[in-house]
C-alpha cells in the first residue's frame, strides 16, 4: 500500500519513540489535543489545503530527518501488528489526498525520527485538523 500512495518504506529503521504507536494515537485523539490548523470540509479543495497545512506544520516541528524520513501510522494499517513505519515522501505534497484516494481516510499520525514531535491529520466532524505536539 505504501508504494501505491508514493511513500518509500524503509525496513529495519525504528524510532527512538517515547511511546508506542497505540499510545501516540490515543494521545493525538485525546480531549487535550487542540488543532494548530482547522479546515472546513465544505471548502473547495479542503483535502489539498489540509495537506499543505500538515506539511508546513511538520516542517516547522522538525519532523523530517535531513534525508526526508519520518515515521508514520496509517489509518488503514493495524497498528498493533505493524507499529511505526519509517517512510520518505518523495512526492512531498498532498499526502492526505493520496491516502484518501487509496484507503478512504485522510487520517494519519507522523513522528520525528528522534521521537520528540508528533504531527497528525484528523477528521473531526465538519473539519479536518492538523495537530502538532511535542512529546514530553
N, C-alpha and C positions, 0 to 999 in steps of 0.2 A: 504494500500500500504506500509506503514512503516514496518509492520511485514514482508512483503514479501522481503524486502531488508535487513532485520536483524536489524533494528533500534527499540529500545524500545521508546515508546511515553509516555510522562508524561503530563497528563491533569492538568489544573489549575496552571501551572507554567508559569509565564510571565517574560520576560526580563525587566531589567531596561534600556531599549533601548533609545539611544539618538535620534534615528529617526525611522520612521515606516519601515515596511518591503519593501514597494514600494520605499521609499527614499534610503534605503540601496542598493537595486537592481540597481537603477539609478546611485548611487554613484559608485558602482563597475563596471558598464558598461560605465562610462563616459570616455571622451578622456584623462582625467587626471590620470586615473589608469594605472599603469605600472606593468607588472608581476614581481614577485620575482623569478619565475621559468617559463620557457617555454620549452615544449617538442614537438618535431615534430611528427605529427600524423603518418608519414610514418615509424617511428622507430618500430621495433618489440616490443611488449608489452608496447606500448605508454600509454595505459589507465592504466595499472598497475603502470607504472612509475609515472604518474601524481598523482595517488592515494597515492603513497609513499611520493612524494614531498609535497602534500597537508597536509598529516598527520604530517610530520616534521615541516612544516611552522605553522600549527595550534598549535602544542606543543610549539614551540619557542614563539609564540604570546600569550601563556597563555589562549588559547581558552576554554579549558576544565576545568570544576569545579573539586574540589577534588574527587568527586564521578563519574567523567567522563561525566557529562552532558554538553550540549551546545544547542544553538538554531539554527534552520535551515530553509531556504526557499528552496523548491524543484521546479525545472523547470516544473514538471507535475502538480503542485498544484496551483490553482488560489489564488494568494497572497492577493488579495483584500478581499476574503472571509475567508481566514484562518489566514494569518499573520505568525508570528514566531511560530515554533513548537519546544517544548522542547524535546530533544531526548538524548539517550545514545546509543553508538555503541559498543555493547559487542564483535562484531567480530573484530573491530579495524583495519581492513585492506581493501583496495580496494573499498572504498565507491563509487568513480566514476564508477568503473566497475559494481558494483551491481546496481547502478542507471541506467546505460546504458542498462543493460540486462532487466530491468523491464519497463522503460518508454522511452527508446530511446535517452536519453540525459545524458551527464555526468555533466551538469551544476547544481550548487547549490551555495548558499551563507550561510555561517555559522557565528554565532556571539557568543561572550563570554557571560556568564551569567551576567556580570556587564555592558554589552553594550559598552565596550571600544574598543574591537577589532573585526574586520570583516575579514574573510578569505574565499576565494571562489575558485571554479574551473570554468573556462570559456572555451568555444570552440571558438577559434578565427582563422578563415581561415584555414591555414595549420598546426596550432599549438593548443595545449592545454595550458592554462595558469593557474598558481596559483597566486592569488592576495591576499595580506595581508596588511591591513590598520588599523591604529589607528584612532578611531573616535574622532574628536575634539569637 
